[in-house]
């Protein structure tokens, strides 16, 4: 989408605010679905993601950050692209948010050594996918014997607190890195601050942090952050799969919980006020999860 020399091109204004859902009106253009919009206020930038084209150059967006302090009439700028996040080896050992910004307090990554990729991309074609089942040897005898992992497949780890889920995760990350020369990506969908901190410390103690990329959409963040953090993690994992041709383990905690991934979708739809039947609500959530699963193969 080429930019115009007109200074007002790509500029809109807020006309309605409903929690994290913000309606924006443009003059003679309409942003694309999933296009990122930016608002500058209080010396910070808020990113909006376009979700619906209402008509008459009006779009409905989802805020990927706190919307406190916004008001009608504020200027909104188009970015002419989806949300772009960094990919590459520079992401290893770091912690990111949904926008691909580091949140571990160590500093920014070297942007010259990374490549920005959109979080919304089509799934690989069936012709590009392997049709022969292949086992992924984890090195854990019980898993390889009783519940073997299939490359390109999905495995769920269920259990209450303190039963050893993190221990299994750490062993899987270590074995993938040491034996298969691959890497892992961990996405905390609706992660609590305590959970994320404990996991980071345990990863560091086990000396597997430099083999892992960690991303968190925390419980205290808006629904949009938790809704899209899984796609951000997928985008970073695709680099190791497609560019480096490595075996990649993608951990998403928690993809099936109503309060982690499904709940943000529900919250967003309630604000959108377009789908009110439970069956349609469930369909939206399943489509969103299905899209993420298709890209994993």
Secondary structure, DSSP 8 states (H G I E B T S, - for coil): ----S-TTTTEEEEEEEETTEEEEEESS----TT-EEEEEETTEEEEEEEEEEEETTEEEEEESS--TT--TT-EEEE-SS--EEEESGGGTT-EE-TTS-B-SSS----GGG-EEEES------GGGS--S--EE--S-HHHHHHS-EETT--------TTSSHHHHHHHHHHHHHHTS--EEEEEEEEE-HHHHHHHHHHHHHTT-GGGEEEEEEETTS-HHHHHHHHHHHHHHHHIIIIIS---EEEEEETSS-IIIIIHHHHHHHHHHTS--SHHHHHHHHHHHHHHHHHHH-
